[in-house]
Amino acid sequence: MAAATEKCPACGHVVRIFRNPLPTVDVIIETGEGIVLIKRKNPPPGWALPGGFVDWGESLEEAARREALEETGLEVFDLRQFHTYSDPGRDPRRHTISTVFTARAEGVPQAGDDAAEAGVFKPGGFPSLAFDHSRIIEDYLRQR
């Protein structure tokens, strides 16, 4: 069931409380050296694609550019929507739906915001990844 009911403490009316998936973005950033990954500061631990939750009033594209810059220090270009991933178990914290983008960047990534480290990895040399990011990268490499 997607909704529950609760009494409003202010007026006493019964209101419906909806539980909906949260929108997120992830970005596959390619540099001349490989794909940029970040090591997460916060749980769940591990390496991941740069990304995060979409802010209120923000487009998916704006969120992708913001998260890439915040977590890697890189300004991305050639941003393109790749695919959407919606498995309810993809994030152990809650149900999220991630729209994944591809982009290019120049420079050396620098960890920032929620990232403890940032690095560039070549196919075949990826560390263990959080969430469903291994699948996302496999899908991307297969379609590239």
N, C-alpha and C positions, 0 to 999 in steps of 0.2 A: 504494500500500500504506500502510495507516494505522499499521502497527507494524513495528518492526525488533527484532532481538535483540542482546543485549550480555551479556558475562559480568560477573557481580557481582564487584567487586574484593574484597569481604569474604569471600564463601563459595564463589565459583567457579561457582555455579549460573547457567545461562542464563536470563535474564529478558527479557520482552518490553518494549520501549520504545514507547509510543504517542505519536503526534503528533496532537493534536487541536486544532481551532479554539479560540480564546480568546473567552470571553464579554465583551462590552462593552455600554455603554449610551450613548445620546445623548439630549439633551433639547431639544425645541423649546419654548423659553420665550417666551410672548407677554406683552408689557406693553401698556399703552395706546398706546404709540408704534410698536410693531412687534415684530420677532423679535430676540432676543438672540443675538449671535455673539461668538466670541472669536478673537483672532489668536494663533496657536500660537507658543509660545516655542521648542519643540523640533521637529525634523524629523518628518514632512514639514511644510514651511512652508505658511502660508496661513491664511485664516479658516475657522472651523468652528463647528458646533454644540457647546455645552458637552457634555462626556462623557469617558468613559475606561473603564479596565478594572474589572471587578467584583472586589472583594477576597474572599478566602477567608472563608466564614461570613457573607457579606452577601447579602441578597436583591437582585434587580434594582431594586426600588423604592428600597431604601436606597442603592444605588450611584448611582442617578439623582439623588436628593436631595443626596447627599454631593458628587458631581461638580459639580452646579449651584452649590452653595454655595462650594466650593473655588475654582472658576474664575470665578465672577461676583459672589460676595458676596451673592447673592439667595437667600432662602428661598422655595422654590416651593410652590404649593398647587394643588389640583385636578389632581394628577398622574394621568395616564391612559396606558395602553399604547396605542401607535399601530400599529406594524408592526415586523417583524423583517427585517433585511437581511443576506444571507448569501453574496453573491458572493465567492468565494475571493480575487478581486483587489481588493476594496473598500479594503483597507489595504495599501500597498506594503511595509510592514514584516513582516507575517505574516498568516495567515488568521484573521480575526475574524468573529464573528457579533454584530451589534449589535441589541439591542432598543431601539427608539426610543420615547420617551415624549413626551407633550405636557404642558405645565404653564403656569400663570400666575404672575406675580410682580409686585410693586410695588416701585418704587424705581429707582435708577440703578445699572446694573451696574458693578462695579469689578473690574478684572483681578486675578487671584490664581493661585497654584499654577502650572500649566502655561500660563497665559494671559499674553501680553505686553500685550494690549489687550482691552477689551470694549466693545461698542457695540450699539446698537439700530438695525435696518435695516428699512425698509418694502419690501414686494414691489415689484420693478422697480428697486430700488436696492441689491441685494446685491452685495458684492464677489465676486471669484473664490474659490470654496470648495474646500477639501481633501476628500480621500476621495470618497465618493459623496453628499456632503451637498447638492449642488445637486439631485440626483434626489429625495432625501428631502424637501426643502422643496417641490419641485414636486408630489410626491405629496400632501403635506400640504395645500398650497394648493388643489389640485384637489378634495380630499375635504372641505374645510372648509365 
